[in-house]
Amino acid sequence: MHVRLRSFVLSLLVQVFLIVGAVMAQTSATVPKDSVRPRLIDSTAQSGFLGSPWSERRVVSTVLSALIPGSGQTYLGHTEKGAAFTLGTIACALVTGLSENNIVGRNERINELKAQYQIATNYVGADTIWTKMLSTKSLLDDNVKRRDLFLKMTVALWVANMVDIIFFSGDKGEKPFGLLGTDRGTSLALVPDAKNGVNAVLTVRF
C-alpha cells in the first residue's frame, strides 16, 4: 500500500518537472530576449494556462507549488488560495506523521506484551496481558486507518494544487512574495531582485 503511494507521488513529481522543463525549453527557444520583459508584463493580465504563453514567473510558481503546495499560488498573488493549500497540506501531513509515530509506538508495545505473555506463570496474569494486547491492537488499527486516510488527503491536495497552479491560477502581477495589502501593521516580504535574486523587505505601516 505504502509502496504504491510513494511510487505514485514520485511519478507525479517526475511528470511535473518534465512539464516544467519542456515549457522552459519551449519558452527559451521561441521568445527573443528583447520581448521577455513585455511578455512578462502582458502575462499579468492573463488568467489561465490554456492559450497563454508561459512566463518565467509561471514556471517559478509551478516549481514552488511542486515543492510546497500553495506557495506558487501565493507567488502569483493568490494569497488566500495559496494559504488554504499550504495549511491544508501541512495539516494533513502532520496528522499522517503523528499517526505513523503512534503506529511505531503501538507495535513496540505489542512486542513487549507478547514477551510478557510468553513468560506469564498463571492464567490470570496471561489473561490480563492478552486483554492489553487486544486493546493495543485496536488502537493500532485505528492509527493505521487514520494514517492512510490523511496520506491520501495529502496526495489529493498536492495534485489539486498542481492542477490549480497550471490551469486556473493567473499571474496577478509582480508583487512582493508574502506581502499583504493591509493598511496598518508589520509585514515581512521576499522581493525578487534581478541582481541579488531575492531580497527580504520589512514593511511597517502606521
C-alpha positions in Angstrom: 0.0 0.0 0.0 2.7 2.5 1.1 5.0 1.4 -1.8 2.3 2.1 -4.3 1.5 5.6 -2.8 5.2 6.5 -2.7 5.6 5.4 -6.3 2.5 7.4 -7.3 3.8 10.6 -5.7 7.3 10.1 -7.2 5.8 9.6 -10.7 3.7 12.8 -10.2 6.8 14.8 -9.3 8.7 13.4 -12.3 5.9 14.4 -14.6 5.7 17.9 -13.2 9.4 18.5 -13.6 9.2 17.1 -17.1 6.4 19.5 -18.0 8.3 22.4 -16.4 11.5 21.5 -18.3 9.6 21.3 -21.6 7.9 24.6 -21.1 11.2 26.3 -20.2 12.9 24.9 -23.2 10.0 26.0 -25.5 10.0 29.4 -23.9 13.7 30.0 -24.3 13.6 28.7 -27.9 10.6 30.8 -29.2 10.8 34.0 -27.2 13.5 36.6 -28.2 15.4 38.2 -25.3 14.1 41.7 -26.2 10.5 40.5 -25.8 10.9 38.9 -22.4 10.1 42.0 -20.4 6.9 42.9 -22.4 5.7 39.3 -22.3 6.1 39.3 -18.5 4.1 42.4 -18.3 1.4 41.1 -20.6 1.2 37.8 -18.7 -0.1 39.6 -15.6 -3.4 40.2 -17.4 -3.9 36.6 -18.5 -6.0 34.3 -16.2 -5.1 30.8 -17.2 -2.7 28.4 -18.7 -4.6 27.3 -21.9 -4.0 29.7 -24.7 -1.4 31.8 -22.9 2.3 31.8 -23.0 4.4 30.7 -20.0 6.4 33.5 -18.5 9.3 33.0 -16.1 7.1 33.7 -13.2 4.6 31.0 -14.2 7.5 28.4 -14.4 8.8 29.5 -11.0 5.3 29.3 -9.5 4.8 25.8 -10.8 8.1 24.6 -9.3 7.3 26.3 -6.0 3.9 24.6 -5.8 5.5 21.3 -6.7 7.8 21.7 -3.7 5.5 23.4 -1.2 1.7 23.3 -2.1 0.2 26.7 -2.3 3.5 28.7 -2.4 3.1 29.1 -6.2 -0.4 30.5 -5.9 0.9 33.0 -3.2 3.8 33.9 -5.5 1.4 34.8 -8.3 -0.8 36.9 -6.0 -3.5 34.4 -5.0 -2.7 34.8 -1.2 -5.9 33.3 0.2 -5.9 30.3 -2.1 -2.2 29.7 -1.6 -2.6 29.8 2.2 -5.5 27.3 2.0 -3.5 24.8 0.0 -0.4 25.2 2.2 -2.2 25.0 5.6 -4.4 22.1 4.4 -1.4 20.1 3.1 0.7 20.8 6.2 -2.2 19.8 8.5 -2.8 16.5 6.7 0.9 15.7 6.5 1.2 16.5 10.2 -1.6 14.1 11.1 -0.1 11.5 8.9 3.3 11.8 10.6 1.8 11.7 14.1 -0.2 8.6 13.2 2.9 6.9 11.8 4.7 7.7 15.1 1.8 6.2 17.1 1.9 3.1 14.9 5.6 2.6 15.7 4.9 3.0 19.4 1.9 0.6 19.3 3.9 -2.0 17.5 6.7 -1.8 20.1 4.1 -2.0 22.9 2.6 -5.1 21.3 6.0 -6.8 21.1 6.6 -6.0 24.8 3.2 -7.5 25.7 4.0 -10.6 23.6 7.2 -11.1 25.5 5.4 -10.8 28.8 2.6 -13.1 27.7 5.1 -15.8 26.8 6.7 -15.8 30.3 3.4 -15.4 32.2 3.2 -18.0 35.0 -0.5 -18.0 35.7 -3.8 -17.8 33.9 -4.9 -14.5 35.5 -1.7 -12.7 34.5 -1.8 -14.1 31.0 -5.4 -13.1 30.5 -4.7 -9.6 31.7 -1.8 -9.3 29.2 -3.9 -10.7 26.4 -6.6 -8.1 27.1 -4.0 -5.3 26.9 -2.7 -6.8 23.6 -6.2 -6.7 22.1 -6.8 -3.1 23.3 -3.4 -2.0 21.9 -4.1 -3.8 18.6 -7.4 -2.0 18.3 -5.7 1.4 18.8 -3.0 0.3 16.3 -5.7 -0.4 13.6 -7.3 3.0 14.2 -3.9 4.7 13.8 -3.3 2.8 10.5 -6.6 3.8 9.1 -6.1 7.4 10.1 -2.6 7.5 8.6 -3.8 6.0 5.3 -6.7 8.4 5.1 -4.7 11.6 5.7 -1.9 10.3 3.5 -4.4 10.1 0.7 -5.7 13.5 1.5 -2.2 14.9 1.4 -1.6 13.5 -2.0 -5.0 14.7 -3.2 -4.3 18.2 -2.0 -0.9 18.2 -3.8 -2.5 17.0 -7.0 -5.3 19.6 -6.7 -2.6 22.3 -6.0 -0.7 21.3 -9.2 -3.8 21.3 -11.4 -4.8 24.7 -10.0 -1.4 26.3 -10.5 -1.1 25.0 -14.1 -4.6 25.7 -15.3 -6.5 28.1 -13.1 -4.1 30.5 -11.4 -3.3 33.5 -13.5 -0.5 35.9 -12.7 -1.8 39.0 -10.8 1.5 40.8 -11.3 4.9 41.0 -9.7 4.4 41.8 -6.1 6.5 41.2 -3.0 6.1 37.5 -2.2 4.2 37.2 1.1 3.3 40.9 1.4 -0.3 41.5 2.5 -2.1 44.7 1.4 -3.1 45.8 4.9 -3.5 49.4 5.9 -1.6 49.1 9.2 0.8 46.6 10.7 4.2 45.0 10.1 4.9 42.5 7.3 7.9 40.7 6.0 8.2 40.0 2.3 10.5 38.3 -0.2 11.0 40.6 -3.2 12.5 39.3 -6.4 15.7 41.2 -7.4 17.4 40.9 -10.8 20.9 41.3 -9.3 20.7 39.7 -5.9 18.0 37.1 -6.6 15.7 37.7 -3.6 15.7 40.5 -1.0 13.9 40.4 2.3 11.8 43.5 2.9 10.4 44.5 6.3 7.4 47.0 5.9 5.9 48.9 8.8 2.6 50.7 8.2 1.2 53.3 10.7 
